[in-house]
Amino acid sequence: MESASQQFDPKYVKVQLLLAGGHQYTIYLKSDAPVLHSLLTTIVARAYKQESASQTLFQIPINEGHSALCFSSDNLVGVETEPPIWVQQIEEIKPQYLDILNSIYIQIDNFLAPNEHELLIKYVLERESDFVSTSTSTNDINYRRSMVLYSFPEFSELIVKRIQTIIPDVISKLGLPSFAISQIESQLTAHNDGNYYKIHNDNGSPETATRELTYVYYFYREPKPFSGGELLIYDSKIENNFYVNAESFKTVEPRNNSIVFFISRYMHEVKPVICPSKAFADSRFTINGWVRR
């Protein structure tokens, strides 16, 4: 405890520390003492969950310096000061993270058996001449660059049947209410050197409004002949009653023989592929499509 003369010195502040477990300690600190500032800013930072609220150790001299009070900042519940010291409120600053709706996805490895995966690659390479350039509903030639094969019944049926067996579990893990499936669409896409798909969603038009889930199955030759081509799935926020993308996103690596599921309304994009050989056989291949309600 500090001396009596200090208790009544107006430059000193009587500080009662409220600690976890119902413990209370009274100390006297100068009004400009750094430790007093630290105590108050710790309370403010924790109240607003700021990054500065990281755990620290307080070591405060008491009993005229003959003892020390040590405690962790996460045990500090409150600070009572006499005379009162008012901390500036920041309630008008709404933490941005409260507006962010985090995107979630599921990625399943080894989706096809090794022999199925091998046959699929052979099948695709034999049909290089059947691939056509992709387009978008806006016909913007700089928005999407890739090649697509729309008809491949031998493997589209295999993929769809495999998806049908796991889709109830996928819907549950993505936190969606169960829904009746009307159709599972599929197309086969090849991304080669410089190919990409800018940010978009998959159910933003009347024709696509019933798409609930998007899936992407990745396959390619080993060793991996390209780099890039990551799938970015953006978190969401609501503006004017519409879902729009936030600046934050999840990055999905195009792992060979894996399949990814995510909600079709999520904004997403495919980063540019780097394929030094530029050979069709070295492309980043996908079977991608949508599950409609």
N, C-alpha and C positions, 0 to 999 in steps of 0.2 A: 504494500500500500504506500502511496506517495505521502509526503508530509502534509500537515494540515494547512500550511501556508500555500502549498500548491493547489489544494482543493478549492480555495477561494480566490485564487488568481484568475482573473477573467481570461487570461491567455490559455488557460488549461480547460480541457473538456472532460467531463465525467462520462466515461464510456462503459456501458454494461454490455458484455458479450453474452449472447444467448447461443449456447452450443447444443449439439445433438445429445439426446439422452436427458434433457432437462437441466443441464449444468449451466450455471451463471457465474460470471466473474466480473468484478468492477475494477476498472483501471482508470488512471488519469493520464491524458495525453495532451501535448500542446496542439493547438488548433491547426498548426501547419505541419504537424508531424507526418512524415511519409507513411508510417504504418497506419495512421488513421485514414489517410487517403486510400491506402490499399484495402483496408477493411470495408470501406464504403463501396469502392469500385468492384470488389468481389461480390458483394450483395447484388449490385446492379447487373453485373455481367451474368450472374447465375439466374437472375429473374428473367432476363431476356435471352438466355441460352446463347450468349455470344461466345466466339472462339476464345476470347480472353479469359473465360471462366475455367481455364485449365487449373489443375490441382497445384496448390502451393503450400508451403509450410510457414506458419506464422511463429515467430519467436519474440515474445514481448517481455522486457524486463519488468519485474514487479518487486515490491518490498524494498524500494530504494536501490534496486539493482542487485539485491542479495539473492533473488530467485528469478526464475524465468518461466513464463507460461507458454507452452508449445502446443500447437494443435494444427491439424490439416484444414485447409480452406473448405473442404467439402463437409466439414463438421460445423461450419459457421451457419447458424440458422437466422440470426438477426443481430442488429447493433442498435442499442438505445443510447442516445446522446443527450447531455444536459450541459449547456443550453442546446436546444434543437439545432441540428444541421440537416437542411433539406437537400435531398438529392434530386437533380433535374430528371424529370420523367421523360421517357422516349416512347410513350405509348402510341404517339401518332405515326411512328415508324413501324409499319407492319412487316414482320420478318418475311422475306420473299419466299422462303422455303414452304410457308404455310399454303401458298398458292399452287405449288408444284404437285402434280399427280405423277408419281413414279411409274414408269413403264416396267413391265415384267415380261419375261420370255422364258421358254423352255427349250433347251438344246439336248437332243438325245443322240448319243454316239452309236456307231455300229448298227445303223438302222436296217441296212440290207445285209444279207449273208455275203461272205467274201466272193462266192461264185456268182451271185446275182450282181454284185458291184462290178466284177470283171466283165460279165456279159453286157452290162449296160454301157460301159465305156466302149466296148467293141461295136455295139449297136449304133452308138452315136457317131463314131468315126466313119462308119460305112455310109452314113446319111448326111455328110457334110453339105452336099449339093442341095439338100431339101430345106436347109435353114434360110430364113428370110430376115431382113432388117426389121427391128422392132420400131414401134411408133407409139405416140401418146394420143389421148383424146383431143388435145389441143394442136396436134401436128407440129409441135415445136421440135425441130430437128436437133437442137442443142440441149435437149432436156434428158434424153435417154439414148445411149448407144450400146447395142448388143445385137445378137442374132437369136432367132427363136424358131423352134420346131413345134408346130401346133398339133400334129397328129403323130402319135407314137403309141398305139394301142397296146402293144405287147408289154410296155412298162408302165404306162399310165394306169392300167387296170391293177397292176401289182402294187403300185404306190397307194392308190386309192383304197384298196382292200386292207393294206397294212395300216393306213391311217384310221380306217373305220374301227379297227380293233383297239386302238389306244385313245381315240378321241374323247370318250367320256372322262378318262383320267386327266387328259390335257385340259379339258374345259374346267374341271374341278381345281386343278393346280393353278390355273390362271385366274381363279376367283370369279368365273362367270356363272350365271345361273344356267341350268341345263336348258337346251333348246332342241327342237326337232330339226334334223338336218335334211335339207331339200336337195343339195347337190354339193359335190366336191369337184372343183375344177382343177385342171393341171395343164402346164405348158413346160417345154424344155428350153432352157436358155443357155447361151454361150456368151461369156464375157471374155474378150481378148484384149490385147494391148490398147490402153487408152479408153476402154469402155467403162461406162458408169451409168448411174441412174440418180438424178438429183432428187431432192427431198419431195416427198409426196405421201399420200395415204392411199388405201386400196378400196375405200367405200364412200368416196366423196361425190358420187354422181348418182342420179336416179337408177341407172342401169346396174350400179354396183352396191347399192344401199343395203342389200341383204347379206353382204359378206360380213361374217362375224370374226373369222380367224384367217390369218395368212400363214402359210407354211413355206419353207425353203429347204429343199434337200440338196446338199453339196456333194459333188463327186468330181474327181479329176485323177490324172495319172500321177504316179509316184516315181521318182521324187518330185515334189511339188514344183511345177515349172513356171510359176508366176508368184507375184507378191501383190499386196494390196487387196482390193475387192472386199474390204470389211463391210458388214452391214451395221449401220448406225440406227438405233431405235430411240427416238427422242421421247423424253418425258413430256407431259402435257400440262397445259393450263387452260382455264376457261376465260375467254374474252368475248363480251357481248353475246353470251349464251352459246358460243361455238368453241369446240376444242381446237386449240392451236398448239404448235410445238413450243416447248421451253428451250432454253439454250443448252440445258444438260441432256445427256444421252447415254445409252448403253452401247458398247462396242461388241459385236459378235464376230468372232473369227470364223472364216469359212472352213471348218474342219472337215476333212475328207470323210465321206460316208456318215455324216451327221445330218439331222433334220432339226429345224428351228420352227417353233410356233409362237405367234404373238397376235395381239388383237388388231384387226384390220384398220381400225380408226387411227392407230398410232402413226404419226409422221415418221418416215424412215427414208434412208438413202443408201445407195451402194457407192462406196468410194472407188476412184479409178483403179483399174487393174494394170499392173506392170508385167508384161509378158515379153521378155527380150527376143524370143525366137519369132514371135508373131504367128506361129504355126497354129492352125485351128486345133490340132490335137493337144496343144498345151494350154487350152482355154480353161477358165473357171466355169464349170458346168453346174447347172442347177435344174432340178425339177421343182417348180414353184407353182403355187396355186392358192385356192381360197375355199373355205368351208362356209357354205351359205345356210342360213336358217330358212 
